[in-house]
Amino acid sequence: MRIAPANAPKTASVKDTAGNFGLHDALRYGPRSLAAEVKTESGIRGRLENWEATQDNLKLTMQRNVYGLHAPMRLMMERKIAADIPRIPGMCHSNLHLDILMGRDETIGTPDIFLGNVQGPPLNDIHSEIERQTRGQ
């Protein structure tokens, strides 16, 4: 004789397994899970994390609808070229061209404030890094 059916989930919430009296039936559905009952992650969190990408896609779609397919393709090509500019290792750098293409030139964020605190390679290794970059080209 089985106490719990074979297809019962390992953990269940009270909302899913409440009987007539509103109590969790542990014999049928297994032990109660507080993690399943308290969902802290909501849909708004994912939307906020993807806010910049969503806005960028919206702007590209609007450019496509107004100017045609070539406008967002050209902008994406320019962004890729601006992002792939080689840098001198160990030196602080900012990519103003990419910021202008992304529309971030009029905003102030943490990369703008803490630009001098960027950790690069150790100072004694700069020459080998530059040699490695020139060999790759």
C-alpha positions in Angstrom: 0.0 0.0 0.0 1.4 3.3 -1.1 1.3 6.3 1.2 2.0 8.9 -1.5 1.2 8.3 -5.2 4.1 7.9 -7.6 3.2 11.0 -9.7 3.2 13.3 -6.7 5.7 16.2 -6.8 8.6 16.1 -4.4 7.6 19.5 -2.9 4.3 21.3 -3.1 2.8 24.5 -1.9 -0.3 24.9 0.2 -2.0 26.7 -2.6 -1.6 23.8 -5.0 -2.6 21.1 -2.5 -5.2 22.7 -0.2 -8.1 20.4 0.5 -11.5 21.2 1.9 -10.1 22.8 5.1 -7.3 24.7 3.5 -4.6 22.5 4.9 -1.7 20.8 3.0 -2.1 17.1 2.5 1.4 15.8 3.0 0.5 12.1 2.5 -0.7 12.8 -1.1 1.6 15.6 -2.2 4.8 15.2 -0.2 6.4 17.6 2.2 5.4 21.3 2.2 7.8 23.7 0.5 8.0 27.3 1.7 10.2 28.2 -1.3 7.4 27.2 -3.6 4.9 29.3 -1.6 7.0 32.4 -1.5 8.0 33.4 -5.0 10.1 36.5 -4.7 10.9 36.6 -8.4 8.2 38.4 -10.4 7.9 39.3 -14.0 8.9 42.9 -13.3 12.4 41.9 -12.3 13.2 40.4 -15.7 11.7 43.4 -17.5 13.9 45.8 -15.5 17.0 43.7 -16.1 16.4 43.7 -19.8 15.2 47.3 -20.0 18.2 48.7 -22.0 18.1 45.8 -24.5 14.3 46.2 -24.9 14.6 50.0 -25.5 17.4 49.4 -28.0 15.4 46.9 -29.9 12.4 49.3 -30.0 14.6 52.1 -31.4 16.0 49.8 -34.0 12.6 48.6 -35.0 11.3 52.2 -35.3 14.3 53.0 -37.5 13.6 50.0 -39.7 9.9 51.0 -40.1 10.7 54.7 -40.9 13.9 54.5 -42.9 14.1 50.9 -44.1 16.2 47.9 -43.3 19.5 49.6 -44.1 19.4 52.1 -41.2 19.5 49.6 -38.2 21.9 47.4 -40.1 24.3 50.3 -40.6 24.0 51.4 -37.0 24.7 47.8 -35.7 27.8 47.7 -38.1 29.1 51.0 -36.7 28.6 49.8 -33.1 30.5 46.6 -33.8 33.4 48.6 -35.4 33.5 51.0 -32.5 33.4 48.2 -29.9 36.3 46.3 -31.6 38.8 49.2 -31.5 42.1 47.9 -30.0 43.1 49.4 -26.7 46.5 50.0 -25.0 46.6 47.6 -22.1 46.9 49.2 -18.6 45.6 52.5 -19.8 42.2 53.9 -18.8 40.0 54.2 -21.8 36.5 55.4 -22.7 34.6 54.6 -25.8 32.9 57.9 -26.6 32.1 56.8 -30.2 30.2 53.7 -28.9 28.4 55.8 -26.3 27.2 58.2 -28.9 26.0 55.4 -31.2 24.2 53.7 -28.2 22.6 57.0 -27.1 24.4 57.0 -23.7 26.4 60.2 -24.4 24.1 62.4 -22.3 23.8 60.1 -19.3 26.1 59.7 -16.3 26.6 56.2 -15.0 29.0 54.3 -12.8 31.5 53.6 -15.6 31.7 57.4 -16.2 32.5 58.0 -12.5 34.8 55.1 -11.7 36.7 55.1 -15.0 40.1 55.7 -13.3 39.6 52.7 -11.0 39.5 50.1 -13.8 41.9 47.3 -13.1 44.1 46.4 -16.0 47.0 44.1 -16.4 50.0 44.7 -14.1 52.3 47.5 -15.1 55.3 45.2 -15.7 53.3 43.2 -18.3 52.3 46.1 -20.6 55.0 45.4 -23.2 54.2 41.8 -23.6 50.5 42.7 -24.0 51.3 45.2 -26.7 53.5 42.6 -28.5 50.7 40.1 -28.3 48.2 42.5 -29.8 50.6 43.5 -32.7 51.2 39.8 -33.5 47.5 39.1 -33.7 47.0 41.8 -36.4 
